[in-house]
Amino acid sequence: MEALVGPFIEGWALGKYSGKLEEKSTKAHTEYGYLKYGKLVHDYKYESFKGIESSGESMRKSIMLQINASVDYFLNGYFPVDRRDFNTVVAVPSSRGSISTIQSEICRHLVQKGFNEAIDTVHVKNKGRVATKNIPGLQERLKSVGARYELGRSSDLQNAKGLLLIDDIYETGATLRTTVEILNEVVPAIPKYFLTVTYIN
């Protein structure tokens, strides 16, 4: 797994998306995650809304089955139950304020596997939602996200021995950094890890 740099103990991505591979991508690139997970994230967010509603929902379920299977494979392979120092999952909020996200779906899946979920600990305010991909530069993105993210319910954090933050895509890390800063206001000593479906390089 690729290590990601950020304000947490360690981070991983299931796969990466690289524009450098687009023109000369191979079957191996797709199978081993270079393009696979980027495409899954894109299709969940955009392609599944094309066509009739029922087929879109069916497509989203199919995508989540693939992603959740990969999450299970990663966790069981790298973090057997007796080696995990995290027991609580947190969905990194969408900068758009979306309710239905890949990260929230993954968290629901992991709850069924025995994890606790810290719900609505960090959320996006009801106004000023702007997609961070339209904002150039990390510092500018941090300012935008920081102005719109806020602490929500923190009671679910108190019994956590460690947090696994879940996101769909890591680009500049602005939403992750902001989420961790807010979590550190209430549980600075609790270890925090990060898992994203894909990242852009």
N, C-alpha and C positions, 0 to 999 in steps of 0.2 A: 504494500500500500504506500501511496505517496504521502509523505509528511507535509502538513500545512503549517505555516507560521502564523501565530496569533497569540492573543492574551489568555491562553489556556494551557493546560499541561501538555496535551498532544492532540493532533487532529489527523483525520484520515479521509480519503475520498474513495468511493467505490470505483470510480473511473475518471477520466479527464476528457475534455473536449479541446482540441487544438485546431485552429484554422489552418495551421501549416499542413495538416493531414488531409484536409478536405479534398483537394484535387487529386491526390494520389493515394487515397485510402484503400486498404485491402480488406479482405475477409477477416484476417487476423486482427486488424485494428478494431473492427466492429465487435468481434467475439470477445476480445480481452478488455473491452471497456473504454478504449480511446474515443470511440464515437458512440458506442452503444448507449451509455448512460446520458450523454448529452442529448441524444435523439429521444430517449424515453422522457426526459424532463420536458423537452420541447413539445412532444406529442401530447403529454398530459396537460400542459398549459394551454396549447393553442389548437393542435390538430383535432383533438377530441371534441372541440366545439363546432367543427364543421359538420354539416349533415344533420340528420335528425337527432333529437335529444337522446333517444333510447340507445342508438348506436354509439353516440359519444360517451354515454355512461358505461356502456359495455367495454369500450376501448380503455377508459380510465381504470376500470377494475382489472383488466388484463395487464395494463402497465404496472399497477401497484402489486400484482401478484409476482411479477418479475423482480421489481425493486425490493419487495419485502423478503423474497427468497434470498436475494443477494445480501441483504442486511443480516439475515439469520446466519448465512454462511460465514460472513465476516466476523460477527460476534462470537459464534461458536468456535471458529478457528483461532481467533486471536485472543479472545477473552472467555475461556470456559468459566462457568458459574463460580467456581472456587477462586478464580483469579480477579474477579471484577471488584474494583473499589468504587463502582458507581451503581446505584440501584434506581435512579430516577431519571426520566427523560423529559426534555424540554424542547418544544418546537420553536426554532428561531422565527419570529414573526415576519411575514411578508411585508416588504416596504410599501406595497400597494394596499395593505390592510385586508388582503383576501382572507376569507374564513376557511375555505376548502383548499388546502395545500398538500403537496406531497409530504412535507415534513410533519404535518398534523396527522396524515394517514399513517405514516411510519410509526409515530408515537402511539396511536391507537392499536396498531398491530403489536407493538412491543409490550403494551399493557396486558394483552392477552397471553404474552409469554412470561408474565410475572413481574414486569417492571412497574414501578409507580410512575405517575405522570404529574408534573407540576403544571397545572392548567392556568393559563392567563396570567402568568407571573410577569411577563413583559408583553405589552401590546401597543398597537399603533393608534394614535388619537384619531378622532373622527374627521379631522380636517387636515388639509395640506398633504394629501397622499400623492407622492410623485415617485415614479419608477427610478431607482438609483442608477440604472444603466444609462439614463439620459443625462447624468451629471458627471462631468469629467473630473478625474483626480480623486485620490483617497480623502484628502482633508475636506474637500467640498462635499463629498458624500457623507463623511462623518458628521459634518455640521447639519446637513439635511436630515439624516436619520436621527441624530441626537435630538433635534427639535421636535420630532414626531413620535419617538418612542418614549414610553413611560412605564413605571412599575405598576403592576396590577396587584393581584392577590399573591401574597408571599407565604401564606400558611403552609402550603404544600412543600415548601422548601425546608422547613424546620427539621423534619425527620430524615432528610436525605443524607446518605453517607457519601454520595458523589453524584455529579450530574453528567449526563450525556446529552449534549445539545445537538439537535438534528436540523439539517437544512437541505434544500434541494440543489442549490448551486452556489459555489464559492467563486467570486470574481476578485473583488478588492478586499473583501472581508469587513466592509463597513457595517453591515447589519449584525454580523457576529460580534465584532468588537463592542458595538453599542450595547448589545444584549448582555455580554459578559460584564461590562462596566455597571450596568443597572443591577444585575444579579449580585455583584460584589458589594453593593450598598447594603444588602441584607444578609448575605452568607459569604463573606470574603474567604473564609477558611475552608469551605467545602471544595474539594477538587472538581475541576471541570474539564471534560473532554468534548471533542467535537467530531461529528461524522456528517459528511455531505455526500449526496448522491454523485455529483460531478463537480469538477472545477475547470475553469478556463485558464489556459496558459498561452 
